[in-house]
Amino acid sequence: MQKTLYDKLWDAHVVKDYGDGSALIYIDRHLIHEVTSPQAFEGLRIAGRKPWRLDANLAVPDHNVPTIHRDHIEDPVSKLQLETLDENCAITGITKFEINDPRQGIVHVIGPEQGASLPGMTIVCGDSHTSTNGALGALAFGIGTSEVEHALATQCLVLRKARNMRVSVNGQAGQGITAKDIILAIIGKIGTAGGTGCTIEFAGDAIRALSMEGRMTVCNMSIEAGARAGLIAVDQTTIDYVKGRPFAPTGKLWEQAVAAWQDIKSDSDAKFDKEVVLDAATIQPQVTWGTSPEMVGTVGSVVPDPKDETDDVKRIGMERALEYMALKPGIAITDIRLDKVFLGSCTNSRIEDLRAAAQVVKGRKVAANIKQAMVVPGSGLVKRQAEAEGIDQIFIEAGFEWREPGCSMCLGMNPDRLSPGERCASTSNRNFEGRQGQGGRTHLVSPAMAAAAAIAGHFVDVREF
Amino acid sequence: MKPFNTFTGLVLPLDRSNVDTDAIIPKQYLKSIKRSGFGINLFDDWRYLDPGNPGDDHEKRRINPDFVLNQKRYKGASILITKENFGCGSSREHAVWSLMDYGFRAVIAPSYADIFYSNSLKNGFLPIVFAENRIDDLFAQAAALEGFALTINLEDQTVRTPAEENMIFEIDSGHKERLLKGLDEIAVTLTCSDNIRTYEKKRASEAPWLFPDV
């Protein structure tokens, strides 16, 4: 029988089939951060259990970490959560990158960067954006804290198999169109529940043409399309990316792995339960205008009128969103003026993202109406790389703040957040009410679009900038 | 996990679709290292008029009188009815913990985000799915009748209305058994320890790069 990539990854990890559509699935890599793990470690302790397999785990602090003054964490509640991770890893013996280790960063950035996430693996983390790792041809998905505890204790999870969905982006994307525009266009088309119950395989020429960084951006936002996991088949781009990374196999094992990875793709006649096709050539730079990632339009469009929406539930949602966002129907997207710009998050904080933004910023200055523009690299190694290339100086000279790595203003668990009413162009993944700070208004865009918006003070089409 | 028993509970109607986990429990409260105490901050941004932070004296916070949770007739509600794609967004299990800590034991909606659905079942919190027209009907009944309560019987897979109408819902048999017995899923999995070890051995021979320490 012809199998999809997801079928293959699933089948290779079945420890026990329960015969009712669910199975005990083996987990190859478990990534851990400070927010969703304390209660799981506590649960293990209470039950007198130990981690099943230490070397499958890797921990890093990212959500709460300050992006300035790293040696002093002011918020006592954040501090306790970070110390709890330290303690839990020390007691169990789980490998953890310290806050000042150059390898520290956003958990979904460091997995692939370290080679801890490999093709063909099952990868979990108590965080919905674990789907990022699917770019490597791995089955990677977010889990809750009960499942964190279950994965720690048994190296397995009890899962129901999802349905197979393929999103093909055919043809060639235009100049200036990034991975972020592609995934936002997909979400705009299928909606935030379009992939619910499915694992999405992203395919097509425009996906194949993306770098690994771009593929990670696409898979990262699978969850915003409702799918717990997103996948991309392994090709030479994947193998070139993985080679030589610290946790990646070497020597004979490398050769053996590469040979096996040739089959990390769907069979040519594999059947999908759901298929969606997009023409890459039609994709324009995207900007969200509402409070759900599906509330998205092109930079050249206007804020839509809820009156034109025939679905009652959607119309009410739109009216509510526009009220929260303080936007009126018919306003040109390019007339939306901004207060802050955030370049970072597990969606867009890798070196390629910073390079793209720096190219736009170079030799220009942040507009006077922008109160704060900040760049938060995805990891210490991304930061170092950028500094070696002089990218930090380009940002600093333009008036951006150059920060230490972490989740930062994507969700504002650390001190980086929006104040009520502030409007932000953000390269992150969620524009929910209050996401970046209570009363804050988020517009999701690509790094290049965010950079151009910082210079202009409002949204502009980066292709004409 | 406590076994899920038949109960009758007051219904709270939350007439919104795509309620995300940031709305259910905002991020500042995720800094807690405990599983309890989240109920007071359930729907925090909608429930209070002033911004909240961990450790605030909630007696002093300004209540939003328009938000349904603050209306007297819904005090003590234990069944939430809401619209499509409930629990979308982040994987935070704190969303389920906050609903349960507030006093909810079940939610009824046309659809849920996958991770929220899974998190609910792990905690003995029952997410029931009904078709949209059914849900609309429940909203209408909840609005018309003060004290509108439902009886949920998991064994029979029924929700009974005050008019004695029995509505049948679907649930996976494995989930149902775990909920009814209040089984510890980890303990159940650990009864398969030999299967896990056998798998590891086989996998390590086929894909040795995944087991560098072996």
Interface residues (C-beta under 8 A of the other chain):
Chain A: V15 K16 Y18 D20 G21 S22 L24 Y26 D28 V35 T36 P38 Q39 E42 A47 R49 W52 R53 D55 H63 N64 D75 V77 S78 L80 Q81 T84 L118 G120 M121 G126 D127 S128 G142 I143 G144 T145 S146 E147 E149 H150 A153 T154 Q155 C156 V158 R160 A162 T192 A193 T196 G197 I223 G226 A227 R228 P249 L253 W254 Q256 A257 A260 S292 V313 I316 G317 R320 L411 G412 M413 P420 R430 F432 E433 G434 R435 Q438 G439
Chain B: R16 S17 N18 D20 D22 A23 P26 K27 Q28 L30 K31 S32 I33 K34 R35 D45 P51 P54 G55 K83 E84 N85 C88 G89 S90 S91 R92 E93 H94 V96 S111 A113 D114 I115 S118 N119 K122 N123 D172 S173 G174 D184 E185 I186 T189 L190 C192 S193 N195 I196 Y199 E200 R203 A207 P208 W209 L210 P212 D213
